[in-house]
Amino acid sequence: PTHPEFQTIPALEDRLVAIVGKEYPHHFPNDRNVTLEEIARQDMVLIETDTDYDLVRLFKDTPYKWKARVITDDANATLKMVEHDMGVGIFPITYLSNMSEDIDVYEIETDFKRTLALAYTDLKNASPVMKRFVQFIKESESTRFAAFNHIKAVNDPK
């Protein structure tokens, strides 16, 4: 949802992944996939839920509730706590492009994705660079998700 005075162009699909520290005592049974049911059985390290709309949406239509061990208001603090085996975190994959090697990433078995969009108010008064960028996003659907695919490749342990 955006403010009515903004126009938006979808730019990138981003998925959420579960992360745990390498020494986390309750690693998930599957090699690189995890279900919401498996996540819900774990202690979680979460970013404050009133600012993490995606996590609320992820669990919204499921019978599962998460168990928050720690709730922070800082994503970097949450990552550090996960890295130190305090619980499971859920993050957008794009956020983890420079993550620690002490974290394992698990695909969440769900169709949930979030769409990141370019929002702008008025192209008439926009800079030439902004006008060109909007044009590029509109015209290049095939490359629109190139950044996502690059991030996926960087984070794919295979």
PyMOL commands that set and color helices and strands:
alter all, ss='L'
color gray80, all
select helices_A, chain A and resi 36-40+53-60+75-83+93-96+128-139+141-144+146-155
alter helices_A, ss='H'
color red, helices_A
select strands_A, chain A and resi 7-14+16-21+33-34+43-47+67-72+89-92+103-108+114-120
alter strands_A, ss='S'
color yellow, strands_A
deselect
rebuild
show_as cartoon
